[in-house]
């Protein structure tokens, strides 16, 4: 199953992956444990997680302050390699 990003808003303290799994009823095989929890705006308490698409759709539909899912696209340099 493809993994997608979901943004969760309004958390003052960055949660652990374990706290996310418990709070949103996510199983270990449904979340990218290596990716973890990435803060994107600490002042606003916004962070992102990488989960299975069906989990992201459930969280996005059921939770206030969640947005997504968003594609996890590969970012590569543009243009010829520097020599």
LINHU-V555765 format. One record per backbone hydrogen bond with DSSP energy under -0.5 kcal/mol. NH is the residue of the N-H (numbers start at 1). CO is the residue of the C=O. If there is no record, write none. Layout:
nh | co
NH | CO
NH | CO
This chain:
nh | co
4 | 51
5 | 70
6 | 49
7 | 67
8 | 47
9 | 65
10 | 44
11 | 45
12 | 10
20 | 16
21 | 17
22 | 18
23 | 19
24 | 20
25 | 22
26 | 21
30 | 27
31 | 28
32 | 50
33 | 31
36 | 32
38 | 36
38 | 48
39 | 37
40 | 46
41 | 46
44 | 41
45 | 41
46 | 41
47 | 8
48 | 38
49 | 6
51 | 4
51 | 49
52 | 30
53 | 2
56 | 52
57 | 53
58 | 54
59 | 55
60 | 56
61 | 57
62 | 58
63 | 59
66 | 63
67 | 7
69 | 5
70 | 5
73 | 71
76 | 74
